[in-house]
Each structure stands twice: as C-alpha cells, then as structure tokens.
C-alpha cells in the first residue's frame, strides 16, 4: 500500500521535509534569542538612564572601550570646548528620522588636561555638502555637560561604511580614537551624547533624542511563526500521504468498475 513512498518523487519530498524541520526550528530559536536580547537591552537602557550621574572618567579612560553595561549611563564632565578641532558626522537624521544632516562633535578639554568627545546634537545639512557647515558656536568658558555615555562607533557595530576622502573636518563615524589623532591631549574612549549643558549657550544644535526602549519588536512573533511552520511540515506530509492513498483507492475502484464482466461459459 505504501510502496509509492519509495518513488523518486516521494523520497525527495520526504528528504526536503526532514531538512526543513530543523532549519525552521533553528530560525525560530534565532528570532527568540533576538527577542531576549532586545528585552535585556531595553531593561539596560532604562536602568542606566535612571541611574545616578557619575563623572565620565569613572567609566572610561584614554584608549578605553566603553563596557556594554555602561552604555547610556548618565555622566558629567567639566571643562572648556576646543572648537578648533570640532568635526561633523555626515548623514545623520534628526529626531523626526527623516531630515538628513550632521552631528556636531566638539572635544571638551577637562581640568586635568584630558579630553572627551561630546556629541552636541544635530544640524541640517544645507545645500553644499563639500564645505564645513555653519555650526552653532559652543558655549565659551568653563562648561559643565551632562549626557549619555556611548561606545565608539565602528563599521562593525554600526553598519556605517567609513568613507575616505571626505571634505575637511567631516567624518562618517563617531570614534574617539580617530579624533584623538588630531588632538594633543589624551582622549577618553567613547563619547558623551549631550543632554544638558551649563551654561547652555544660544542657538545650539538639536538634541539627540533618548534611545527608544519601549518596544520589543516582532522577533517573538517571528519565532512562533517559524516553529509553527516546522510543525506544519510533518502535518502537511501526512495530509499528502492520506490524499495519495485516497486517490489511489479511488483510481482502483474506478478501474474495477470499468472492467467488463466475464461472459457465461457455453455448455
């Protein structure tokens, strides 16, 4: 009855199903782990944003890679802006996530002589992308800044290609190591995403919005879908086998009905 399962067509179909089941299960767990990572990251962001502000040099130092658990911590620093070594980061969006412009990076030289990179916020790109844009002047004199500590950007962790040959004082990545090459002071690893400044200064760049940590994304739904697909493969295989058996039984019944009855023997 089940000899048809040994046919070439059914052997291929069965093998494909046996391959798809573990692949779909694995894809489901991949999405599930992404869901877990997103939930953990949201919790880390919320905890670090609520944590008490600490001096930036408690969490980082020259050449230091900011620990993942310290990202988004509120930090403070006091010093003077070095506007001569200010640069802008190309192709960054405003808070509406539609307008393209620049982030303004200004080194803050602290009282101990070390510097920390401060992302002062976003400005519109303007029409001429080949020149250094008109940047709102950083507050003069001694400034106390408060902001979120961030890890240096690389192509690997940001997905942004580090293009070469850009106009003067324009960069693609926020990377303290790259900016340190043009400074005489030691530069702390990572950078500060400015949230508050004293004095504030007038006409400053648009502040970078707080990271979204409310949504968990569709990863859990995708995981469940993949697992349902994996369960559907054997169910579908059984349905196809039963349909094949039913079709074969119907064909045999039709064939038997179409056969002529034998004529009675002549005595």
Residue pairs with C-beta under 8 A, 6 or more apart in sequence:
1 245
2 241
4 10
4 244
4 248
5 11
5 14
5 241
13 237
13 240
14 237
17 233
17 234
17 236
17 237
20 229
20 230
20 233
21 230
21 233
21 234
22 230
24 226
24 227
24 229
24 230
24 233
25 226
25 227
25 230
27 226
28 222
28 223
28 224
28 225
28 226
28 227
28 230
29 223
30 223
31 219
31 220
31 222
31 223
31 226
32 219
32 220
32 223
34 217
34 219
35 216
35 217
35 219
35 220
35 223
38 216
38 217
38 219
39 216
41 213
42 213
42 214
42 215
42 216
43 213
44 69
44 71
44 72
45 72
45 211
45 213
46 213
48 70
48 71
48 72
48 73
48 74
49 72
49 74
49 148
49 210
49 213
51 73
51 74
52 74
53 74
53 75
53 76
53 146
54 73
54 74
54 75
54 76
55 75
55 76
55 77
56 75
56 76
56 77
56 116
56 149
56 188
56 192
57 77
57 110
57 112
57 114
57 188
58 75
59 66
59 67
59 70
59 73
59 75
59 149
60 66
60 70
60 149
60 188
60 189
60 190
61 188
61 189
62 114
62 180
62 186
62 187
62 188
62 189
63 177
63 189
64 188
64 189
64 190
65 151
65 152
65 189
65 190
66 149
66 150
66 151
66 152
66 189
66 190
68 151
70 149
71 148
71 149
71 150
71 151
72 148
72 149
72 150
72 211
73 148
73 149
74 146
74 147
74 148
74 149
74 195
75 146
75 147
75 148
75 149
75 192
76 144
76 145
76 146
77 108
77 110
77 116
77 118
77 144
77 145
77 192
78 110
78 111
78 142
78 143
78 144
78 145
79 108
79 109
79 110
79 111
79 115
79 116
79 142
79 143
80 108
80 109
80 140
80 141
80 142
80 143
81 106
81 107
81 108
81 109
81 118
81 138
81 139
81 140
81 143
82 106
82 107
82 108
82 109
82 115
82 183
83 106
83 137
83 138
85 106
85 107
85 179
85 182
85 183
86 104
86 105
86 106
86 107
86 135
86 138
86 169
87 105
87 169
87 170
87 171
87 179
88 102
88 103
88 104
88 105
88 123
88 132
88 133
88 135
88 169
88 170
88 171
89 102
89 103
89 104
89 105
89 119
89 170
89 171
89 172
89 173
89 174
90 102
90 129
90 166
90 170
90 171
90 172
91 100
91 160
91 172
92 100
92 101
92 102
92 103
92 122
93 99
93 100
93 101
93 122
94 101
94 122
94 124
94 206
95 122
95 206
95 207
95 208
95 209
99 124
100 125
101 122
101 123
101 124
101 125
102 122
102 123
102 125
102 133
102 170
103 119
103 120
103 121
103 122
103 174
103 205
103 208
104 119
104 120
104 121
104 122
104 123
104 135
104 136
104 205
105 117
105 118
105 119
105 120
105 171
105 174
105 179
105 191
106 117
106 118
106 120
106 138
107 115
107 116
107 117
107 118
107 179
107 183
107 185
107 187
108 115
108 116
108 117
108 118
108 143
108 145
108 192
109 115
109 185
110 116
113 185
113 186
114 185
114 186
114 187
114 188
115 183
115 185
115 186
115 187
115 188
116 176
116 187
116 188
116 191
116 192
117 174
117 176
117 179
117 187
117 188
117 190
117 191
117 192
118 145
118 147
118 191
118 192
118 194
119 147
119 150
119 174
119 191
119 192
119 193
119 194
119 208
120 138
120 194
120 204
120 205
121 194
121 204
121 205
121 206
121 207
121 208
122 205
122 206
122 207
122 208
123 133
123 135
123 136
123 205
123 206
125 133
126 133
126 134
129 167
130 167
131 167
132 167
132 168
132 169
132 170
135 205
136 201
136 202
136 203
136 204
136 205
137 201
138 201
139 197
139 199
139 200
139 201
141 199
143 197
143 198
143 199
144 197
144 198
145 192
145 194
145 196
145 197
145 198
146 194
146 195
146 196
146 197
147 192
147 193
147 194
147 195
147 196
148 192
148 193
148 195
148 210
148 211
149 190
149 191
149 192
149 193
150 174
150 190
150 191
150 192
150 193
151 157
151 190
152 173
152 174
152 175
152 176
152 177
152 189
152 190
152 191
153 160
153 173
153 174
153 175
154 173
154 175
155 161
155 162
155 173
158 173
160 172
160 173
161 172
162 172
162 173
163 172
166 172
171 178
171 179
174 191
176 187
176 188
176 189
176 190
176 191
177 187
177 189
179 187
180 186
180 187
193 208
194 207
194 208
195 207
197 204
